[in-house]
């Protein structure tokens, strides 16, 4: 069985937010790319103004759509 990446972004809810987990812990509800990046910084997966590649499959698994899928 293969491991999941440390970050999972779940499908959009009816309000448009997407639940984000880091290493199995819910870190919040994101309403856009910037919030996902902010959660990753707070979790220590990126430093300060460092550019975060939200399309890295080894870092993030996008479920129910990609990083452009928001309601």
N, C-alpha and C positions, 0 to 999 in steps of 0.2 A: 504494500500500500504506500503510495507516495504522500509526502508531507505537503500541507498547505503552506503558502507563504505566511509570514508573520502578520500581515495586515489583510483583512477581508472587508470589502465594502459591499454591503448587501443591497438588494433591489430597492428602488425608491418606494417610500410609503405613500399613502394617499395624500399626505401633506407635502410630499416632494423631497423630504429629507431621506438620507441613506445612513443606516446604522453602520458604524465603523468599529471593528474590533482589532486589537493589537495583542497578539499572543493569547487569544482566547478571552480577553477582557474587553468589555464594551467601554469605549473611550468617548463616545458621543454620537450625535446625529449631525451629519454634514449636509449642507445645502449647496455645496459647490466645491470645486477643486481646491480653493484656498483653505477651506476648513479642513479638508483631508490632509493637506500639507501641514497645517498647524497641529493637527493631532499627531502626526509623525514626528514633528519637532519636539513636542511635549513628551513623547514616548522615548525620546533619545535616538531616533532613527535618522536624524539629520541635525546639523548644527546651524544655528543662527540663520543667516541669509543664504546658506548653501542651497543651490538649486536641487530640487527633488524631482526625479524622473518618475512620474506617477504611472508610467506605462511599463515599469519593470515587472515582469511576471514572477520573478523570484522574490519580489518585495510585496506586491499587492495583487490580490485576486479580486477582480470586479465581477460581481454576480448580478444578473438581471440587467445587464447593460454595461457599457464602457464608461470611461471618465467623462464623456459628453452626455450621458443619460441622466437628466434631472427633470423633475416635473415642475 
